[in-house]
Amino acid sequence: MNNHFKSIILQKTGATSLVEKELIQELWSGYGMIVRITLENADLESVVVKHVQLPRRNNHPRGWNSDIGHQRKLKSYEVETTWYQQYSRMSMARLPKCFAIERYQNEVLIVLEDLDKAGFPLRKHSVKWEDIDRCLEWLAKFHASYLGKVPDGLWYVGTYWHLDTRPQELEVLEDKALQRTASAIDEKLNSCTFKTFVHGDAKLANFCFSENGEVAGVDFQYVGGGCGMKDVAYFIGSCLNESDCERLELKILDTYFSHLHIALGEKNEALENEWRSLYRVAWADFHRFLKGWSPGHWKINSYSERITAEVIKNP
């Protein structure tokens, strides 16, 4: 990390010195890293820093190296900085506080609260129903916070798999029926009456858990406008097998909408009726991306194929 960024961290936290303690993860395709930094003589023991650097060479894990992909990633980091500067404080759902954002020589620094130290040290690779319930509650609070808001400076249509940003994956999609229907599916989601901000990458790996089961969300590169069912379907697909996805579908939706009405402070039946009807449409939308991007992916299963086939018949 360059000295300018180090000085910004010291200035914003009041620390006298810092140590780059731990590489938490590298950013996708070599666009930088997320690092835990310990602080000396500051109110905070540590912070988490997202350091965005342009890669020296394209290094996409699945070979999708293109200018389209590069521009999408660049915009995603612009969106994330705008998110923290203008919108994050409105969220009823728990997420990290942002202490500083700095741009310098084509690099970006985002200094965030260390959620481990804030009481959310657990990451889960498998879940119980109680964990799903808490994550659905988080999504409901998040969606309630931004219902009807205009995503100025964010993605106009949220999620990293949005059709307009994925022309290559659509072009190579071998499922021709899904390929032909992709635009109609996209339009159905985008034309919904009730819109909010979606997280856009609400997978299990982007939730941090406390010892008592509370959750906080991270990673806001693909936050933008849309139907909340996109987040719900994507989250469920990230943590349940196909039999549980089917067996628990009604319970999942009942639980989410119960939390949503509580977060809104009233029961909005029109919203619930519209969004319930779009759950499987949202599932088919992500399935379209996945089948073009990685045809052998573990998330492609008989449940996804079956409900997508239903959506294709009535897009």
C-alpha positions in Angstrom: 0.0 0.0 0.0 1.4 3.4 -0.9 2.3 6.0 1.7 -0.5 8.3 0.6 -3.2 5.7 1.5 -1.4 4.9 4.8 -1.5 8.6 5.7 -5.2 8.7 5.0 -5.9 5.8 7.2 -3.9 7.3 10.0 -5.6 10.7 9.6 -9.2 9.3 9.5 -8.7 6.9 12.5 -6.5 9.1 14.6 -3.9 6.2 14.9 -0.2 6.9 15.3 0.9 3.9 13.2 -0.6 0.9 11.4 0.4 -2.7 10.5 -1.0 -4.6 7.5 -1.9 -7.6 9.5 -3.9 -10.0 7.3 -4.8 -10.5 3.6 -8.5 -11.3 3.9 -8.9 -12.0 0.2 -7.8 -10.9 -3.3 -10.5 -9.1 -5.4 -11.9 -11.0 -8.3 -9.6 -11.2 -11.4 -6.7 -9.4 -9.7 -8.3 -6.0 -9.2 -6.8 -5.5 -5.7 -7.2 -6.9 -2.2 -9.1 -6.7 1.1 -6.7 -6.3 4.0 -7.2 -6.2 7.8 -5.1 -3.4 9.3 -4.3 -3.0 13.0 -4.0 0.4 14.5 -1.9 1.9 17.3 -3.2 4.5 19.7 -6.6 4.7 18.1 -10.2 4.2 19.3 -10.4 1.4 16.8 -8.3 -1.7 17.2 -8.4 -2.4 13.5 -10.1 -1.6 10.2 -10.7 -3.5 7.0 -9.4 -1.8 3.9 -10.6 -2.5 0.3 -7.7 -1.5 -2.0 -8.7 -1.4 -5.6 -5.8 -1.5 -8.2 -6.1 -2.1 -11.9 -4.6 -5.4 -12.8 -1.4 -5.6 -14.8 -3.0 -8.3 -17.0 -6.4 -9.8 -17.4 -6.6 -12.9 -15.2 -10.3 -13.9 -15.1 -10.7 -17.3 -13.3 -13.0 -18.6 -16.0 -11.3 -17.0 -19.0 -13.8 -14.2 -19.5 -11.2 -11.5 -20.3 -12.8 -8.6 -22.2 -13.2 -4.9 -22.2 -16.8 -5.4 -21.4 -15.8 -7.3 -18.2 -13.2 -4.7 -17.4 -15.6 -1.8 -17.7 -18.2 -3.6 -15.6 -15.7 -4.1 -12.8 -14.5 -0.5 -13.0 -18.1 0.7 -12.7 -18.7 -1.7 -9.8 -16.1 0.0 -7.7 -17.4 3.4 -8.6 -20.9 2.2 -7.5 -19.5 0.9 -4.3 -17.9 4.2 -3.4 -21.1 6.1 -4.2 -23.0 3.6 -2.2 -21.0 4.2 1.0 -20.9 8.0 0.4 -24.6 8.6 -0.3 -26.8 5.6 0.7 -25.3 3.2 3.2 -26.4 5.3 6.3 -30.1 4.8 5.2 -29.9 1.0 5.7 -31.9 -0.6 8.5 -29.9 -3.7 7.8 -26.5 -4.0 9.5 -23.4 -3.3 7.4 -19.9 -1.9 8.0 -19.5 1.7 8.7 -17.3 3.6 6.2 -14.6 5.8 7.7 -12.9 7.0 4.5 -12.8 6.8 0.7 -9.8 8.0 -1.2 -8.9 8.0 -4.9 -5.2 8.3 -5.9 -3.3 7.5 -9.1 -6.0 5.2 -10.6 -6.4 3.4 -7.2 -9.2 3.4 -4.8 -9.1 3.0 -1.0 -12.2 2.2 1.1 -11.7 2.1 4.8 -14.4 0.1 6.6 -15.4 -1.0 10.1 -13.9 -4.4 11.0 -17.0 -6.5 11.5 -15.0 -9.2 13.3 -14.3 -6.7 16.1 -17.8 -5.4 15.9 -19.2 -8.7 17.0 -19.6 -10.5 13.6 -16.6 -12.9 13.4 -18.3 -16.0 12.0 -18.5 -17.0 8.3 -20.6 -20.0 7.4 -20.4 -22.5 4.6 -23.5 -24.4 5.6 -26.7 -23.1 7.3 -29.5 -24.1 9.6 -33.0 -22.7 9.2 -32.3 -20.1 11.9 -29.4 -18.7 9.8 -31.6 -18.5 6.7 -34.2 -16.7 8.7 -31.7 -14.1 9.9 -30.4 -13.5 6.4 -33.9 -13.2 5.0 -34.6 -10.7 7.7 -31.5 -8.8 6.7 -32.6 -8.7 3.1 -36.1 -7.6 4.1 -34.7 -4.7 6.1 -32.4 -3.8 3.3 -35.2 -3.8 0.7 -37.5 -1.9 3.0 -34.9 0.8 3.5 -34.8 1.7 -0.2 -38.3 1.0 -1.4 -39.2 3.6 -4.1 -35.7 5.2 -4.0 -34.0 6.1 -7.3 -30.5 4.5 -7.6 -28.6 7.7 -8.8 -24.9 6.8 -9.1 -25.6 3.1 -8.6 -26.4 0.4 -11.2 -29.7 1.4 -12.7 -30.5 -2.3 -12.7 -28.7 -4.1 -9.8 -27.0 -7.5 -9.7 -23.8 -8.6 -11.4 -25.7 -10.9 -13.8 -28.0 -8.3 -15.3 -28.6 -9.1 -19.0 -27.4 -5.9 -20.5 -24.0 -6.3 -18.9 -23.6 -10.0 -19.9 -23.9 -10.2 -23.8 -21.1 -12.7 -24.1 -22.6 -15.2 -21.7 -26.0 -14.8 -23.5 -24.3 -15.4 -26.9 -22.7 -18.7 -26.0 -25.8 -20.0 -24.1 -26.6 -23.4 -25.5 -30.2 -23.5 -24.1 -31.8 -21.8 -27.1 -35.3 -21.6 -25.5 -33.8 -19.7 -22.6 -31.7 -17.6 -24.9 -34.8 -16.5 -26.9 -36.7 -15.7 -23.7 -33.9 -13.9 -21.8 -35.1 -10.4 -22.8 -38.7 -11.1 -21.8 -37.6 -12.4 -18.4 -35.4 -9.4 -17.9 -38.2 -7.0 -18.9 -40.7 -8.7 -16.6 -38.4 -8.1 -13.6 -37.4 -4.6 -14.6 -41.0 -3.5 -15.2 -42.3 -4.4 -11.8 -44.3 -1.7 -10.0 -42.5 -2.0 -6.7 -38.8 -1.4 -6.9 -36.1 -1.1 -4.3 -32.3 -1.4 -4.2 -31.0 -4.9 -4.4 -27.7 -5.9 -2.8 -26.8 -7.6 -6.1 -24.5 -10.3 -4.7 -26.3 -11.5 -1.6 -24.6 -15.0 -1.4 -23.9 -16.7 1.9 -20.3 -15.7 1.7 -21.2 -12.0 1.9 -22.9 -12.4 5.3 -21.0 -12.2 8.6 -22.6 -13.8 11.6 -22.4 -13.1 15.4 -22.3 -15.7 18.0 -26.0 -15.2 18.8 -27.0 -15.5 15.1 -27.3 -11.8 14.1 -26.0 -11.0 10.6 -24.3 -8.1 8.8 -23.8 -7.8 5.0 -20.8 -6.8 3.0 -19.7 -6.2 -0.6 -21.8 -3.5 -2.4 -20.3 -3.4 -5.8 -23.5 -4.5 -7.6 -26.1 -2.6 -5.6 -28.8 -1.0 -7.7 -32.4 -0.8 -8.6 -34.8 -3.7 -9.0 -37.1 -6.3 -7.5 -36.1 -7.7 -4.1 -36.8 -11.3 -5.3 -33.5 -11.2 -7.2 -31.6 -11.1 -3.9 -33.8 -13.7 -2.2 -33.6 -16.2 -5.1 -29.8 -15.8 -5.4 -29.2 -16.1 -1.7 -31.3 -19.3 -1.4 -29.5 -20.8 -4.4 -26.1 -20.0 -2.7 -26.8 -22.1 0.4 -29.4 -24.8 -0.2 -29.4 -28.0 -2.3 -32.1 -28.5 -5.0 -34.4 -30.6 -2.8 -34.3 -28.1 0.0 -34.9 -25.2 -2.4 -38.1 -26.9 -3.5 -39.2 -28.2 -0.2 -38.7 -24.9 1.6 -39.8 -22.5 -1.2 -43.2 -21.5 0.4 -41.6 -21.2 3.9 -38.8 -19.1 2.5 -41.2 -16.6 0.9 -43.6 -16.5 3.9 -40.7 -15.8 6.1 -39.2 -13.1 3.9 -42.5 -11.2 3.5 -43.2 -11.5 7.2 -39.9 -9.7 7.9 -40.5 -7.2 5.1 -43.9 -6.1 6.4 -42.4 -5.6 9.9 -39.6 -3.6 8.4 -42.0 -1.5 6.4 -44.2 -0.9 9.4 -47.3 -2.1 7.6 -48.6 -5.0 5.4 -48.2 -4.1 1.7 -50.3 -6.8 0.0 -49.9 -5.4 -3.5 -46.1 -5.5 -3.2 -46.2 -9.1 -1.8 -48.5 -10.3 -4.5 -46.3 -8.8 -7.2 -43.0 -10.0 -5.8 -44.2 -13.5 -5.0 -45.1 -13.9 -8.6 -41.6 -12.9 -9.6 -39.6 -15.2 -7.4 -39.3 -17.9 -10.0 -38.7 -15.3 -12.7 -35.8 -14.0 -10.7 -34.5 -17.5 -10.3 -34.7 -18.1 -14.1 -32.9 -14.8 -14.7 -29.9 -15.9 -12.7 -30.1 -19.4 -14.2 -29.8 -17.8 -17.6 -26.5 -16.1 -16.6 -25.1 -19.2 -15.0 -25.7 -21.6 -17.9 -23.9 -19.2 -20.2 -21.1 -18.3 -17.8 -20.3 -21.8 -16.4 -22.4 -24.6 -17.9 -21.0 -27.1 -15.5 -21.7 -25.1 -12.3 -23.0 -27.0 -9.3 -25.9 -24.6 -8.9 -27.4 -25.8 -12.2 -29.8 -28.5 -11.1 -33.2 -30.1 -11.8 -35.1 -27.6 -9.7 -33.6 -24.7 -11.5 -34.2 -26.3 -14.9 -37.8 -27.1 -14.1 -38.9 -23.7 -12.8 -37.0 -22.0 -15.6 -38.9 -24.1 -18.1 -42.1 -23.0 -16.4 -41.0 -19.3 -16.7 -40.1 -19.8 -20.4 -43.6 -21.0 -21.1 -45.1 -17.9 -19.6 -42.3 -15.2 -19.5 
